Amino acid sequence: MTASAEVPIRILGIETSCDETAIGIVENGKRILGNAVASSLELHGPYGGVIPEIAARMHVEAAWPVLAEALAQAKLTPEQVDGIAVTQGPGLPGALLIGLSFAKGLALALNRPLIPVDHLAAHLYAGEMAEPSLVPPYIG
């Protein structure tokens, strides 16, 4: 009997809960293949904090270029992605709406499952990417 090779599962994750548009591609939940981020922080500086309308507008402008960069880093085409994950909340409503709409469009166009992700839970589980020996439960 021979051991079967692990079939790679590649999930594209979209994060737009605040002022950064981020897209990452992870293989088998452990290996980061691509990670691209566009920040609008500079535009918020004069106001002393994040302005939701500016953040949402910048997500619209950044989504496609950030996707292209993440796919290029991963050396993948959109069709080679197995699922689309997206932050569904909590976060700025307008910013979340842009990310959700973008993710839904990709999932529909590629005929891939859409995976909603809780922003706060993702922060807790992200530690496993940096330190695989961590075991739940987590405190955050």
N, CA, C and O of each residue as an XYZ file, in Angstrom:
560
protein
N       0.847     -1.176      0.000
C       0.000      0.000      0.000
C       0.892      1.239      0.000
O       1.837      1.333      0.783
N       0.584      2.187     -0.884
C       1.374      3.408     -0.947
C       0.561      4.565     -0.362
O      -0.666      4.603     -0.449
N       1.275      5.478      0.218
C       0.625      6.653      0.799
C       0.188      7.580     -0.327
O       0.943      7.821     -1.269
N      -1.015      8.091     -0.229
C      -1.485      9.008     -1.271
C      -0.963     10.410     -0.975
O      -0.845     10.827      0.178
N      -0.658     11.115     -2.048
C      -0.191     12.487     -1.900
C      -1.370     13.366     -1.483
O      -2.494     13.166     -1.943
N      -1.111     14.323     -0.624
C      -2.153     15.249     -0.172
C      -2.567     16.142     -1.334
O      -1.726     16.782     -1.966
N      -3.850     16.183     -1.610
C      -4.364     17.037     -2.673
C      -4.422     18.465     -2.141
O      -5.067     18.720     -1.123
N      -3.755     19.400     -2.820
C      -3.765     20.775     -2.311
C      -5.142     21.417     -2.436
O      -5.802     21.312     -3.469
N      -5.557     22.080     -1.369
C      -6.787     22.869     -1.369
C      -6.360     24.315     -1.179
O      -5.732     24.667     -0.181
N      -6.708     25.137     -2.142
C      -6.275     26.535     -2.129
C      -7.472     27.452     -1.918
O      -8.407     27.473     -2.720
N      -7.428     28.205     -0.831
C      -8.503     29.137     -0.496
C      -7.989     30.561     -0.657
O      -6.932     30.922     -0.140
N      -8.756     31.354     -1.380
C      -8.451     32.764     -1.559
C      -9.272     33.530     -0.525
O     -10.498     33.419     -0.500
N      -8.612     34.294      0.314
C      -9.287     35.042      1.375
C      -9.270     36.531      1.109
O      -8.241     37.090      0.729
N     -10.407     37.173      1.310
C     -10.556     38.610      1.074
C     -10.910     39.279      2.396
O     -11.833     38.848      3.087
N     -10.174     40.332      2.747
C     -10.385     41.038      4.016
C     -10.550     42.526      3.736
O      -9.635     43.171      3.224
N     -11.719     43.070      4.072
C     -11.993     44.499      3.869
C     -12.776     45.076      5.046
O     -13.693     45.871      4.842
N     -12.432     44.694      6.253
C     -13.239     45.121      7.396
C     -12.988     46.566      7.833
O     -13.802     47.144      8.552
N     -11.866     47.151      7.402
C     -11.570     48.524      7.814
C     -10.927     49.282      6.656
O     -11.561     49.483      5.621
N      -9.663     49.708      6.823
C      -9.029     50.568      5.827
C      -8.050     49.857      4.903
O      -7.483     50.500      4.020
N      -7.831     48.578      5.067
C      -6.912     47.850      4.201
C      -7.669     46.826      3.371
O      -8.559     46.135      3.867
N      -7.299     46.742      2.096
C      -7.820     45.707      1.213
C      -6.747     44.632      1.177
O      -5.635     44.883      0.711
N      -7.062     43.446      1.660
C      -6.070     42.372      1.726
C      -6.633     41.110      1.090
O      -7.788     40.743      1.311
N      -5.801     40.459      0.304
C      -6.170     39.185     -0.300
C      -4.989     38.246     -0.137
O      -3.857     38.564     -0.502
N      -5.283     37.078      0.421
C      -4.259     36.053      0.599
C      -4.743     34.744      0.018
O      -5.944     34.499     -0.092
N      -3.799     33.913     -0.348
C      -4.119     32.579     -0.852
C      -3.355     31.584     -0.001
O      -2.129     31.641      0.101
N      -4.099     30.671      0.607
C      -3.515     29.699      1.538
C      -3.774     28.290      1.011
O      -4.868     27.974      0.542
N      -2.752     27.462      1.099
C      -2.867     26.070      0.666
C      -2.957     25.164      1.879
O      -2.121     25.217      2.782
N      -3.994     24.329      1.881
C      -4.218     23.356      2.951
C      -4.250     23.979      4.345
O      -3.897     23.329      5.329
N      -4.668     25.226      4.425
C      -4.824     25.893      5.699
C      -3.539     26.220      6.422
O      -3.574     26.666      7.568
N      -2.394     26.006      5.776
C      -1.125     26.194      6.482
C      -0.087     27.005      5.714
O       0.684     27.749      6.320
N      -0.057     26.875      4.420
C       1.009     27.486      3.625
C       0.485     28.707      2.866
O      -0.438     28.592      2.060
N       1.071     29.865      3.125
C       0.673     31.098      2.451
C       1.362     31.136      1.089
O       2.589     31.172      1.003
N       0.558     31.126      0.029
C       1.105     31.160     -1.330
C       1.225     32.586     -1.853
O       2.130     32.895     -2.629
N       0.321     33.440     -1.432
C       0.338     34.830     -1.865
C      -0.371     35.686     -0.842
O      -1.308     35.231     -0.185
N       0.071     36.923     -0.703
C      -0.528     37.836      0.267
C      -0.271     39.266     -0.191
O       0.874     39.716     -0.230
N      -1.331     39.973     -0.536
C      -1.187     41.348     -1.008
C      -2.100     42.262     -0.201
O      -3.216     41.889      0.163
N      -1.605     43.462      0.070
C      -2.352     44.420      0.893
C      -2.222     45.814      0.286
O      -1.135     46.236     -0.108
N      -3.345     46.518      0.220
C      -3.345     47.936     -0.141
C      -3.963     48.688      1.030
O      -5.049     48.339      1.493
N      -3.279     49.707      1.503
C      -3.757     50.465      2.650
C      -4.202     51.862      2.217
O      -3.584     52.488      1.356
N      -5.279     52.332      2.828
C      -5.727     53.705      2.592
C      -5.432     54.582      3.804
O      -5.947     55.695      3.908
N      -4.607     54.084      4.715
C      -4.310     54.791      5.961
C      -3.837     56.220      5.729
O      -4.217     57.127      6.469
N      -3.017     56.426      4.712
C      -2.489     57.751      4.418
C      -3.609     58.770      4.141
O      -3.499     59.942      4.499
N      -4.657     58.310      3.513
C      -5.774     59.202      3.183
C      -6.590     59.603      4.412
O      -7.266     60.631      4.400
N      -6.528     58.801      5.461
C      -7.304     59.073      6.675
C      -6.561     59.985      7.649
O      -7.177     60.592      8.525
N      -5.243     60.081      7.499
C      -4.400     60.844      8.416
C      -4.892     62.240      8.743
O      -4.949     62.606      9.917
N      -5.249     63.029      7.742
C      -5.689     64.403      8.037
C      -6.929     64.489      8.925
O      -7.195     65.537      9.513
N      -7.687     63.400      9.026
C      -8.926     63.417      9.790
C      -8.777     62.817     11.190
O      -9.720     62.843     11.981
N      -7.613     62.284     11.492
C      -7.371     61.745     12.825
C      -7.974     60.377     13.070
O      -8.019     59.924     14.214
N      -8.432     59.717     12.046
C      -9.016     58.387     12.179
C      -9.560     57.912     10.850
O      -9.571     58.656      9.869
N     -10.006     56.686     10.822
C     -10.522     56.104      9.587
C     -11.893     56.692      9.259
O     -12.790     56.710     10.103
N     -12.044     57.168      8.039
C     -13.306     57.688      7.530
C     -13.948     56.570      6.709
O     -13.419     56.200      5.661
N     -15.079     56.026      7.168
C     -15.680     54.863      6.504
C     -15.911     55.030      5.004
O     -15.660     54.096      4.243
N     -16.380     56.191      4.563
C     -16.643     56.410      3.138
C     -15.359     56.341      2.313
O     -15.349     55.771      1.222
N     -14.284     56.918      2.833
C     -13.003     56.855      2.119
C     -12.513     55.412      2.059
O     -12.038     54.958      1.018
N     -12.626     54.702      3.159
C     -12.187     53.303      3.192
C     -12.950     52.485      2.157
O     -12.341     51.713      1.416
N     -14.265     52.637      2.093
C     -15.079     51.869      1.148
C     -14.690     52.194     -0.297
O     -14.560     51.292     -1.125
N     -14.510     53.462     -0.592
C     -14.122     53.857     -1.960
C     -12.763     53.279     -2.347
O     -12.554     52.877     -3.491
N     -11.863     53.243     -1.406
C     -10.529     52.709     -1.706
C     -10.572     51.190     -1.913
O      -9.789     50.660     -2.701
N     -11.467     50.487     -1.224
C     -11.625     49.050     -1.464
C     -12.074     48.797     -2.901
O     -11.607     47.860     -3.549
N     -12.982     49.638     -3.392
C     -13.451     49.493     -4.771
C     -12.275     49.628     -5.738
O     -12.149     48.847     -6.680
N     -11.423     50.616     -5.504
C     -10.281     50.854     -6.391
C      -9.203     49.784     -6.262
O      -8.537     49.453     -7.243
N      -9.030     49.245     -5.072
C      -7.899     48.344     -4.821
C      -8.180     46.866     -5.070
O      -7.244     46.092     -5.266
N      -9.439     46.460     -5.068
C      -9.760     45.027     -5.089
C      -9.109     44.270     -6.253
O      -8.440     43.262     -6.024
N      -9.286     44.724     -7.463
C      -8.729     43.997     -8.615
C      -7.201     43.993     -8.627
O      -6.611     42.934     -8.839
N      -6.530     45.136     -8.407
C      -5.060     45.096     -8.380
C      -4.503     44.207     -7.254
O      -3.496     43.525     -7.445
N      -5.153     44.216     -6.086
C      -4.694     43.381     -4.974
C      -4.894     41.901     -5.318
O      -4.037     41.069     -5.020
N      -6.024     41.579     -5.944
C      -6.252     40.205     -6.384
C      -5.178     39.778     -7.375
O      -4.618     38.689     -7.252
N      -4.890     40.620     -8.347
C      -3.876     40.291     -9.352
C      -2.513     40.055     -8.710
O      -1.791     39.135     -9.093
N      -2.166     40.890     -7.732
C      -0.871     40.735     -7.052
C      -0.804     39.430     -6.259
O       0.202     38.723     -6.312
N      -1.867     39.110     -5.527
C      -1.880     37.876     -4.736
C      -1.781     36.644     -5.636
O      -1.039     35.710     -5.330
N      -2.522     36.639     -6.737
C      -2.460     35.517     -7.676
C      -1.079     35.402     -8.308
O      -0.571     34.295     -8.484
N      -0.468     36.530     -8.651
C       0.878     36.513     -9.232
C       1.895     35.947     -8.242
O       2.740     35.134     -8.616
N       1.815     36.372     -6.988
C       2.727     35.829     -5.968
C       2.554     34.324     -5.834
O       3.533     33.595     -5.678
N       1.314     33.861     -5.894
C       1.016     32.435     -5.726
C       1.286     31.640     -7.001
O       1.301     30.409     -6.986
N       1.498     32.360     -8.102
C       1.689     31.721     -9.411
C       0.483     30.848     -9.775
O       0.626     29.714    -10.233
N      -0.713     31.419     -9.555
C      -1.961     30.725     -9.822
C      -2.866     31.581    -10.697
O      -2.717     32.801    -10.769
N      -3.798     30.920    -11.355
C      -4.881     31.613    -12.044
C      -6.100     31.542    -11.134
O      -6.136     30.709    -10.228
N      -7.088     32.384    -11.348
C      -8.290     32.303    -10.511
C      -8.939     30.913    -10.534
O      -9.482     30.466     -9.524
N      -8.884     30.246    -11.662
C      -9.498     28.927    -11.797
C      -8.812     27.863    -10.948
O      -9.388     26.800    -10.716
N      -7.604     28.124    -10.484
C      -6.871     27.160     -9.650
C      -7.170     27.314     -8.166
O      -6.578     26.624     -7.337
N      -8.082     28.214     -7.829
C      -8.501     28.430     -6.443
C      -9.737     27.565     -6.184
O     -10.622     27.470     -7.034
N      -9.793     26.938     -5.009
C     -10.873     26.005     -4.690
C     -12.034     26.626     -3.919
O     -13.119     26.046     -3.871
N     -11.827     27.775     -3.325
C     -12.884     28.425     -2.565
C     -12.542     29.881     -2.323
O     -11.379     30.278     -2.398
N     -13.566     30.677     -2.033
C     -13.396     32.105     -1.758
C     -13.880     32.370     -0.334
O     -15.059     32.188     -0.031
N     -12.979     32.794      0.529
C     -13.325     33.174      1.901
C     -13.372     34.696      1.975
O     -12.638     35.388      1.269
N     -14.244     35.203      2.837
C     -14.378     36.660      2.941
C     -14.802     37.044      4.352
O     -15.599     36.354      4.987
N     -14.262     38.142      4.820
C     -14.675     38.685      6.113
C     -16.122     39.134      6.016
O     -16.476     39.935      5.151
N     -16.968     38.607      6.917
C     -18.390     38.971      6.901
C     -18.735     39.894      8.061
O     -19.870     40.363      8.155
N     -17.786     40.163      8.937
C     -18.020     41.073     10.049
C     -17.274     40.588     11.267
O     -16.783     39.459     11.255
N     -17.163     41.357     12.293
C     -17.538     42.759     12.371
C     -16.554     43.654     11.612
O     -15.445     43.250     11.265
N     -17.009     44.882     11.371
C     -16.187     45.852     10.658
C     -17.037     47.023     10.207
O     -18.193     47.154     10.608
N     -16.462     47.872      9.375
C     -17.189     49.017      8.831
C     -18.186     48.503      7.794
O     -17.788     47.804      6.862
N     -19.467     48.831      7.934
C     -20.470     48.270      7.025
C     -20.173     48.476      5.537
O     -20.282     47.531      4.756
N     -19.808     49.670      5.140
C     -19.516     49.927      3.724
C     -18.313     49.148      3.226
O     -18.323     48.615      2.117
N     -17.282     49.085      4.046
C     -16.076     48.345      3.671
C     -16.371     46.856      3.537
O     -15.911     46.203      2.600
N     -17.145     46.326      4.488
C     -17.523     44.911      4.425
C     -18.367     44.618      3.190
O     -18.196     43.581      2.549
N     -19.274     45.528      2.857
C     -20.145     45.345      1.697
C     -19.327     45.225      0.408
O     -19.644     44.408     -0.457
N     -18.288     46.029      0.283
C     -17.439     45.964     -0.915
C     -16.756     44.598     -0.989
O     -16.772     43.954     -2.038
N     -16.160     44.156      0.113
C     -15.481     42.867      0.122
C     -16.417     41.710     -0.133
O     -16.090     40.799     -0.893
N     -17.594     41.737      0.503
C     -18.590     40.674      0.304
C     -19.072     40.634     -1.138
O     -19.206     39.555     -1.716
N     -19.330     41.785     -1.718
C     -19.797     41.842     -3.105
C     -18.724     41.318     -4.057
O     -19.023     40.562     -4.981
N     -17.494     41.716     -3.830
C     -16.375     41.262     -4.659
C     -16.224     39.745     -4.544
O     -16.075     39.053     -5.551
N     -16.264     39.240     -3.322
C     -16.117     37.801     -3.088
C     -17.271     37.012     -3.709
O     -17.051     35.967     -4.322
N     -18.488     37.506     -3.552
C     -19.653     36.822     -4.136
C     -19.536     36.770     -5.653
O     -19.849     35.752     -6.269
N     -19.089     37.860     -6.250
C     -18.907     37.891     -7.705
C     -17.867     36.884     -8.162
O     -18.076     36.173     -9.145
N     -16.747     36.823     -7.453
C     -15.701     35.846     -7.795
C     -16.209     34.418     -7.636
O     -16.015     33.578     -8.514
N     -16.858     34.154     -6.513
C     -17.364     32.804     -6.254
C     -18.359     32.385     -7.330
O     -18.336     31.244     -7.792
N     -19.219     33.291     -7.724
C     -20.205     32.996     -8.754
C     -19.535     32.770    -10.113
O     -19.838     31.803    -10.811
N     -18.629     33.667    -10.474
C     -17.951     33.562    -11.768
C     -17.110     32.296    -11.881
O     -17.014     31.703    -12.956
N     -16.501     31.882    -10.770
C     -15.617     30.708    -10.776
C     -16.344     29.421    -10.380
O     -15.767     28.335    -10.431
N     -17.613     29.550     -9.986
C     -18.379     28.403     -9.487
C     -17.656     27.727     -8.317
O     -17.457     26.512     -8.301
N     -17.271     28.556     -7.340
C     -16.564     28.076     -6.151
C     -17.396     28.396     -4.912
O     -18.203     29.325     -4.933
N     -17.208     27.639     -3.840
C     -17.947     27.948     -2.610
C     -17.493     29.274     -2.003
O     -16.327     29.658     -2.089
N     -18.452     29.955     -1.390
C     -18.188     31.190     -0.662
C     -18.158     30.846      0.816
O     -19.093     30.233      1.332
N     -17.086     31.236      1.505
C     -16.874     30.871      2.900
C     -16.862     32.147      3.744
O     -15.893     32.903      3.688
N     -17.919     32.405      4.526
C     -17.925     33.592      5.384
C     -16.996     33.386      6.583
O     -16.949     32.308      7.176
N     -16.269     34.434      6.920
C     -15.305     34.358      8.023
C     -15.588     35.470      9.020
O     -15.743     36.630      8.640
N     -15.652     35.112     10.293
C     -15.798     36.095     11.353
C     -14.442     36.752     11.585
O     -13.444     36.075     11.831
N     -14.421     38.065     11.504
C     -13.176     38.831     11.638
C     -12.450     38.547     12.958
O     -11.233     38.362     12.970
N     -13.190     38.513     14.056
C     -12.555     38.312     15.359
C     -12.031     36.884     15.522
O     -10.940     36.682     16.055
N     -12.798     35.902     15.069
C     -12.332     34.514     15.134
C     -11.080     34.334     14.278
O     -10.171     33.590     14.647
N     -11.037     35.015     13.140
C      -9.866     34.907     12.268
C      -8.609     35.406     12.974
O      -7.534     34.830     12.810
N      -8.743     36.475     13.759
C      -7.578     36.961     14.515
C      -7.063     35.878     15.456
O      -5.854     35.686     15.583
N      -7.967     35.181     16.107
C      -7.559     34.135     17.045
C      -6.858     32.986     16.328
O      -5.809     32.519     16.773
N      -7.434     32.536     15.229
C      -6.872     31.385     14.521
C      -5.643     31.728     13.695
O      -4.886     30.829     13.328
N      -5.424     32.995     13.394
C      -4.262     33.394     12.605
C      -2.952     33.042     13.301
O      -1.929     32.853     12.642
N      -2.978     32.952     14.625
C      -1.768     32.590     15.362
C      -1.210     31.241     14.953
O      -0.001     31.018     15.023
N      -2.091     30.332     14.521
C      -1.638     29.013     14.082
C      -0.756     29.092     12.838
O       0.090     28.224     12.623
N      -0.946     30.121     12.022
C      -0.116     30.284     10.823
C       1.326     30.590     11.225
O       2.269     30.084     10.617
N       1.486     31.413     12.244
C       2.820     31.789     12.705
C       3.425     30.755     13.642
O       4.640     30.561     13.666
N       2.565     30.092     14.416
C       3.042     29.129     15.413
C       2.162     27.887     15.370
O       1.192     27.787     16.121
N       2.500     26.924     14.481
C       1.649     25.741     14.303
C       1.467     24.883     15.557
O       0.547     24.066     15.606
N       2.315     25.047     16.561
C       2.186     24.224     17.766
C       1.073     24.710     18.701
O       0.751     24.028     19.674
N       0.485     25.873     18.423
C      -0.608     26.376     19.247
C      -1.818     25.449     19.146
O      -2.135     24.929     18.076
N      -2.477     25.257     20.270
C      -3.693     24.441     20.283
C      -4.806     25.198     20.983
O      -4.555     25.890     21.970
N      -6.039     25.079     20.486
C      -7.148     25.773     21.132
C      -7.423     25.197     22.501
O      -7.005     24.069     22.763
N      -8.095     25.896     23.386
C      -8.782     27.157     23.127
C      -7.816     28.341     23.172
O      -6.759     28.287     23.802
N      -8.213     29.406     22.486
C      -7.419     30.625     22.446
C      -8.116     31.721     23.249
O      -9.339     31.731     23.390
N      -7.318     32.628     23.762
C      -7.860     33.771     24.484
C      -7.434     35.022     23.721
O      -6.262     35.185     23.380
N      -8.372     35.879     23.465
C      -8.034     37.090     22.718
C      -8.746     38.285     23.275
O      -8.580     39.395     22.769
